[in-house]
Every structure is written in structure tokens, then in C-alpha cells.
Amino acid sequence: MPDKYTQNNLNISSSPYLRQHAGNPIWWQEWNSETLAYAAAANKPLLVSVGYATCHWCHVMAAEAFSDPETAAYLNANFVNIKVDREQRPDIDQYLMNFIQAQTGSGGWPLNVFLTPGLKPVHALTYAPLRTSGNRYSFLYIAQAVTEFMEQRGDNIMPFTQHEQEAPEADAERLAESLGEYFDRENGGFGAGQKFPPHSTLLFMLYRLSVSPDKLLDEMVTSTLDAMMMRGLHDHLQGGIYRYCVDREWTIPHFEKMLYDQAMALWTYSVAHRVTGGERYRIMAEKIVRCLDDTFTIDGMYASAFNADTDHKEGATYLWSMKELAALLSAEEMERFREVYDVSDTGNFEGLNHLVRKSDRRIDDIEEKLLKARRQRSQPSRDDKILLGLNALTAVALIQAGRQLDRPELAAAAAGLTWRLLETFWDGSSLAHSYYDGVLQQQSYLSDAAAMLLAIT
């Protein structure tokens, strides 16, 4: 076995996510033709593990199973182990995501897929614990079971094929009716489980409302926008939104902040202000711009995301005890604060308070005071990788905000961002995909070109 495949080689990667796994005892490799050729020549199956730098459960697996000597020894002996940054290789991520969704009906990250030496997917899973508990099997147990299965089946494993299907004929009327069936009237949003911000769905409904008033559509839009704005998805002090909420009521988020979500939320709330006339939506959009400018900017462009964890604890930067609040606020300020925010001694997240509004009354002075104090805490790490497609999407969102909010300076900012992207990613004949630590990833994707075309036209 060549020496390079008996060691972890991620320390030389251009990906911040892969570098996070450079200390694992697993002999992680990067996805490239040389590594794939080695696996085929050695007739050794592969474990391909996909994630991204600010993924909470990726960090948990890195600290648990992927740091465990016994698990590492088994994986090293039986697999060629490959780490993939989904933001640098969205093509690999999408193919493997299609497989796990076909196999299980759901997906997520970390996305772990076992493949034959000939790259046929065999089994996929997301997070698995270090130790088996009840009906939750350890990652090591699953890897051993996959090995046994592949040894029994030999070459008799069917390839995973994706059949292209014609897109169904668009029917806006039927789509609007279907959304009504899944609408959560009590809490806003759609479905009865975890709540992700449904940006594209909201934009569809807003544009439909702009040409054809509809009472149910209006209720779905305003109820969902208000829940996202008032409850736990929103960072009420800094502005911006978190990735999603783990509960139906929009109370507790997974605390990572992603550029994609800021761009789409800015676009959505800006259009909502224009369509509904709601002043609260203008304020929300402007707070998202503040979040982008104050925290995401890097070299005239925008970084990819902020981690959910601070010092290995989820949400630590954003949570408050009543003792902390009482020490920072006067009695009069505390009284006003508690009229607006739902806080208590027991809290709503592991004994602490994640801020959730119960009133839309403005208390800017108190919020600024708390934000100033929060900035003195340890902060979540930022993924400084600059992605062309997401930055171009942000430029589009800024253009929309400039138009819908009558803020021409935002459109000017979008123009400046677009020129900066062209300077960085365009070499006169092709577009690069990402930029990190002085290195351009030259491979580009259709989505990057599409987003840039949208930004410049």
C-alpha cells in the first residue's frame, strides 16, 4: 500500500471542512482520480463522508466515531476513506444525496456512503453514535455490517441509476391549493415537524398575491413570515436568520448562519414589504443587510457561513441566563425587556434563554446594549470560503432589496459585489467555483454561471 494511503492527508486540503478532520486517526483522503484509481486497483471499497465546515452533527461525528481508535482501525483496514466538502463538490454531494433519499426517504449531513471499489453505492446514513444504544447502532457496527454484506454479495450489487424524468406541467392554482393542505395555521410554516424557512415557496406566494389577491395565500404568507421574524429563527439582536428550527413552534434553532439563507430571506422580506405594505418586513430586511455587512463581509465579498457551536457548545454565543440579563439591564430596562421577550429562570434551551419575541414593540436601545455585551463573548467560527454562486445570489437579493425598499444604495452595493466577483472568479474564459486561503477552485458549475447571469442582467 502506498505510504500516502496509510495516513490522513487532509492537512494540505484547500477546504476548511476537510482541515477540521486532519487530526482524525482515520486515513482520510480527498476525492480525486488518483485515490479512486487506487481503490479500484486494490479492490478496496470506499467510505465517502460528505459535510461542510459549519455543520453541527459533522462536528459531533468528528469528535465521536471519527476520533475513536477502534473505529478508525477498522475503517483504515477495510476501506479507502474519503472526505468531501459539499460546498466545493456539490456534484458529488447531490449524487450521493439522491442515493440516500432513494434508500431512506430522507437525507442530511454528515452524509456517509459506503461504495464498492467500482463506485456503486451500497449503504448510506447520516449521523451514527460512537456506541450502540437501544436501536441506534454505532458507526463501527454499521461499517462491519456493510463489510459482511459486500463480502456475501461480491460483484452482485446493482448500480444506482438516476432516471431523468420530465418536469410536471406547472399548475400554479393546484400548487397553491396543495400548500394550503400542509399549512400550519397555529404556528406558521408548513408541516408538523422541524421548520425550515420556505424561502422559494414564500416568494411564489408573494408574486402570486401581487397579481391575484387571495385570503388563504395572504394568511399563509404573513403567518409564516411573522413566525420566522418573531420567534427563534431570527437573531433579534444582530439580525439575520439561523438555518432552521428543530421544533414545530419555531422556538429553538440549529444555530448555524448560512449565506444562502441570508440572501433568500433578504429577497423574501423585501418583496413582502412591497406586496403587503408591512413596515415590519422592511425592518426585518434591513436587519438582514446589517447582519451581512457586520459579520459576513470578507475582501469585498461574503463568507459562506457561521458555525452553530462556540467552544464546542451549540448556540453558546446566543443564550442568556436571567442572572446575566439582570446584571446588564436596569430594573426599568428589564421590565420593558420582559414585556417584549419571553424569558424565564428555567429558560427554553438547556436552562438558558434563546430570545423569542412575544411583542413587536421596538426596544432598540436594550437590544443594542445586549448585542454589545454579546460581542464580548467567544464567537462562533466563520467559514471564510467564498462561493461564487452564493455571492451572486446575494447580489441578486441586494438588487431586489434596493428596488423593493427604495434603497438605491443597496443596488449600488450589489453592483460593487458583482464586479468584485468578476475580478476574483473570471479569468476571461471560465468561472471558478470557490476561493479560500488564496486558492481558487477552478472547477465550476452551471449554478455558478446561472447566478452570475442573474446578477449582471
Residue, then its C-alpha position, 0 to 999 in steps of 0.5 A: m500500500p502506498d505510504k500516502y494511503t496509510q495516513n490522513n492527508l487532509n492537512i494540505s486540503s484547500s477546504p476548511y471542512l476537510r482541515q477540521h478532520a486532519g487530526n482524525p486517526i482515520w486515513w482520510q483522503e480527498w476525492n480525486s482520480e488518483t485515490l479512486a484509481y487506487a481503490a479500484a486497483a486494490n479492490k478496496p471499497l470506499l467510505v465517502s463522508v460528505g459535510y461542510a465546515t459549519c455543520h453541527w452533527c459533522h462536528v459531533m461525528a468528528a469528535e465521536a466515531f471519527s476520533d475513536p481508535e477502534t473505529a478508525a482501525y477498522l475503517n483504515a483496514n477495510f476501506v479507502n476513506i474519503k472526505v468531501d466538502r459539499e460546498q466545493r463538490p456539490d456534484i458529488d454531494q447531490y449524487l450521493m444525496n439522491f442515493i440516500q433519499a432513494q434508500t431512506g426517504s430522507g437525507g442530511w449531513p454528515l452524509n456517509v456512503f459506503l461504495t464498492p471499489g467500482l463506485k456503486p453505492v451500497h449503504a448510506l446514513t447520516y449521523a451514527p453514535l460512537r456506541t450502540s444504544g437501544n436501536r441506534y447502532s454505532f458507526l463501527y457496527i454499521a461499517q462491519a455490517v456493510t463489510e459482511f454484506m459486500e463480502q456475501r454479495g461480491d460483484n452482485i450489487m446493482p448500480f444506482t441509476q438516476h432516471e431523468q424524468e420530465a418536469p410536471e406541467a406547472d399548475a400554479e392554482r393546484l400548487a397553491e391549493s396543495l400548500g394550503e393542505y400542509f399549512d400550519r395555521e397555529n404556528g406558521g410554516f408548513g408541516a408538523g415537524q422541524k421548520f425550515p424557512p420556505h424561502s422559494t415557496l414564500l416568494f411564489m406566494l408573494y408574486r402570486l398575491s401581487v397579481s391575484p389577491d387571495k385570503l388563504l395565500d395572504e394568511m399563509v404568507t404573513s403567518t409564516l413570515d411573522a413566525m420566522m421574524m418573531r420567534g427563534l429563527h431570527d437573531h433579534l439582536q444582530g439580525g439575520i436568520y439561523r438555518y432552521c428550527v428543530d421544533r414545530e413552534w419555531t422556538i429553538p434553532h440549529f444555530e448555524k448562519m448560512l449565506y444562502d439563507q441570508a440572501m433568500a430571506l433578504w429577497t423574501y422580506s423585501v418583496a413582502h414589504r412591497v406586496t403587503g405594505g408591512e413596515r415590519y418586513r422592511i425592518m426585518a430586511e434591513k436587519i438582514v443587510r446589517c447582519l451581512d455587512d457586520t459579520f459576513t463581509i470578507d475582501g469585498m465579498y461574503a463568507s459562506a457561513f457561521n458555525a452553530d457551536t462556540d467552544h464546542k457548545e451549540g448556540a453558546t454565543y446566543l443564550w442568556s441566563m436571567k442572572e446575566l440579563a439582570a446584571l446588564l439591564s436596569a430594573e426599568e430596562m428589564e421590565r420593558f425587556r420582559e414585556v417584549y421577550d419571553v424569558s424565564d429562570t428555567g429558560n427554553f434551551e438547556g436552562l438558558n434563554h434563546l430570545v423569542r419575541k412575544s411583542d413587536r414593540r421596538i426596544d432598540d436601545i436594550e437590544e443594542k446594549l445586549l448585542k454589545a455585551r454579546r460581542q464580548r463573548s467567544q464567537p462562533s467560527r466563520d467559514d471564510k470560503i467564498l462561493l461564487g454562486l452564493n455571492a451572486l445570489t446575494a447580489v441578486a437579493l441586494i438588487q431586489a432589496g434596493r428596488q423593493l425598499d427604495r434603497p438605491e444604495l443597496a443596488a449600488a452595493a450589489a453592483g460593487l459585489t458583482w464586479r468584485l466577483l468578476e475580478t476574483f472568479w473570471d479569468g476571461s474564459s471560465l468561472a471558478h467555483s470557490y476561493y479560500d486561503g488564496v486558492l481558487q477552485q477552478q472547477s465550476y458549475l452551471s449554478d455558478a454561471a446561472a447566478m452570475l447571469l442573474a446578477i449582471t442582467 
